[in-house]
């Protein structure tokens, strides 16, 4: 097994094609072009077994506001393991490296978990955000009630009030 770590700009086109194919397989066709745009542009961690991509995760710089405080956030995107290789520690291996990158570069980590992935992150030390979620749109702050309960954070520098408000920056598609 070989771990490849690097920004989108240095991942070979063949590698990015393999990442996109992995996302389509792992998310059973429920991974659109906007989701792909959210996955690229940061730092990727790819786990290869020979020429086969087994697992992937990326961390993207985002602007998040925690109860009025703007913090440098590493936002986790595109976490996936090939369906036939799941439950063997491959997801943990890429997340180990993602969490190291977050600790080295950011003030806080954040992600939005699926129902299936929620417990995976929680046992790794990610904490559920208990307060209301918002997005900063071009026309102002808007509530994102559908995302309440799905956002998890990895506080690094100091404890966060997990019952406060959290707001993400605007982007097309799923804002969280």
For each residue, the residues with C-beta under 8 A, 3 or more apart:
1: 47 48 49 54 93
2: 47 48 49
3: 45 46 47 48 93 94 97
4: 11 15 44 45 46 47 48
5: 43 44 45 46 97 101
6: 10 11 43 44
7: 10 11 42 43 44
8: 11 16 40 41 42 44 58
9:
10: 6 7
11: 4 6 7 8 15 16 19 44 46
12: 15 16
13: 16 17
14: 17 18
15: 4 11 12 18 19 46 53
16: 8 11 12 13 19 20 40
17: 13 14 20 21
18: 14 15 21 22 46 53
19: 11 15 16 22 23 39 44 46 53 56 78
20: 16 17 23 24 36
21: 17 18 24 25 53
22: 18 19 25 26 53 55 56 80 82
23: 19 20 26 27 31 35 36 39 56 78 80
24: 20 21 27 29 31
25: 21 22 28 80 82 83
26: 22 23 31 80 81 82 83
27: 23 24 30 31 35 80
28: 25
29: 24
30: 27
31: 23 24 26 27 35 36
32: 35 36 173
33: 36 37
34: 37 38 172 173 174
35: 23 27 31 32 38 39 78 173 174
36: 20 23 31 32 33 39 40
37: 33 34 40 41 171 172 173
38: 34 35 60 77 78 171 173 174
39: 19 23 35 36 58 60 77 78
40: 8 16 36 37 44 58
41: 8 37 60
42: 7 8 58 59 60 61 74 75 77
43: 5 6 7 58 59 101
44: 4 5 6 7 8 11 19 40 56 57 58 78
45: 3 4 5 56 57 58 94 97 98 101
46: 3 4 5 11 15 18 19 53 55 56 94
47: 1 2 3 4 53 54 55 56 90 93 94
48: 1 2 3 4 51 52 53 54
49: 1 2 52 54 85
50:
51: 48
52: 48 49 82
53: 15 18 19 21 22 46 47 48 56 82
54: 1 47 48 49 81 82 85 90
55: 22 46 47 80 81 82 85 90 91 93 94
56: 19 22 23 44 45 46 47 53 78 79 80 94
57: 44 45 76 77 78 79 80 91 94 95 97 98
58: 8 39 40 42 43 44 45 76 77 78 98
59: 42 43 74 75 76 77 98 101 102 106 109
60: 38 39 41 42 74 75 76 77
61: 42 72 73 74 75 106
62: 73 74 75 110 168 169
63: 70 73 136 168 169
64: 70 71 73 75 108 110 166 167 168 169
65: 68 69 70 71 136 165 166 167
66: 69 71 108 160 161 164 165 166
67: 131 160 161 164 165 166
68: 65 165
69: 65 66
70: 63 64 65
71: 64 65 66 106 107 108
72: 61 105 106 107 108
73: 61 62 63 64 106 107 108 109 110
74: 42 59 60 61 62 98 101 102 105 106 108 109 110
75: 42 59 60 61 62 64 109 110 111 168
76: 57 58 59 60 79 95 98 102 109 110 111
77: 38 39 42 57 58 59 60 111
78: 19 23 35 38 39 44 56 57 58
79: 56 57 76 91 94 95 98 111 117
80: 22 23 25 26 27 55 56 57
81: 26 54 55 85 86 90 91
82: 22 25 26 52 53 54 55 85 86 90
83: 25 26 86
84:
85: 49 54 55 81 82 88 90
86: 81 82 83 90 91
87:
88: 85
89: 92 93
90: 47 54 55 81 82 85 86 93 94
91: 55 57 79 81 86 94 95 120
92: 89 95 96 124
93: 1 3 47 55 89 90 96 97
94: 3 45 46 47 55 56 57 79 90 91 97 98
95: 57 76 79 91 92 98 99 121 124
96: 92 93 99 100
97: 3 5 45 57 93 94 100 101
98: 45 57 58 59 74 76 79 94 95 101 102
99: 95 96 102 103 109 124 154
100: 96 97 103 104
101: 5 43 45 59 74 97 98 104 105
102: 59 74 76 98 99 105 106 109 154 156
103: 99 100 106 156
104: 100 101
105: 72 74 101 102
106: 59 61 71 72 73 74 102 103 109 156
107: 71 72 73 156 157
108: 64 66 71 72 73 74 153 154 155 156 157 160
109: 59 73 74 75 76 99 102 106 126 153 154 156
110: 62 64 73 74 75 76 151 152 153 154 166 168
111: 75 76 77 79 121 126 151 152
112: 147 150 151 152 174 176
113: 117 118 120 121 126 150 151 152
114: 117 118 150
115: 118
116:
117: 79 113 114 120 121
118: 113 114 115 121 122 128 150 152
119: 122 123
120: 91 113 117 123 124
121: 95 111 113 117 118 124 126 152
122: 118 119 126 127 128 152
123: 119 120
124: 92 95 99 120 121
125: 154
126: 109 111 113 121 122 152 153 154
127: 122 152 153 154 155 162
128: 118 122 149 151 152 162
129: 133 149 151 152 153 162 166
130: 162 163
131: 67 161 162 163 164 165 166
132: 143 145 148 165 166
133: 129 143 144 145 147 148 151 165 166 167 168 176
134: 141 142 143 144 165 166 167 168
135: 141 142 144 167 168 169 170 175 176
136: 63 65 140 141 167 168 169 170
137: 140 141 142 170
138: 170
139: 142
140: 136 137
141: 134 135 136 137 167
142: 134 135 137 139
143: 132 133 134
144: 133 134 135 147 148 175 176
145: 132 133 148
146:
147: 112 133 144 150 151 175 176
148: 132 133 144 145 151
149: 128 129
150: 112 113 114 118 147 176
151: 110 111 112 113 128 129 133 147 148 166 176
152: 110 111 112 113 118 121 122 126 127 128 129
153: 108 109 110 126 127 129 160 162 166
154: 99 102 108 109 110 125 126 127
155: 108 127 158 159 160
156: 102 103 106 107 108 109
157: 107 108
158: 155
159: 155
160: 66 67 108 153 155 164
161: 66 67 131 164
162: 127 128 129 130 131 153
163: 130 131
164: 66 67 131 160 161
165: 65 66 67 68 131 132 133 134
166: 64 65 66 67 110 129 131 132 133 134 151 153
167: 64 65 133 134 135 136 141
168: 62 63 64 75 110 133 134 135 136 175 176
169: 62 63 64 135 136
170: 135 136 137 138 175
171: 37 38 175
172: 34 37
173: 32 34 35 37 38
174: 34 35 38 112
175: 135 144 147 168 170 171
176: 112 133 135 144 147 150 151 168
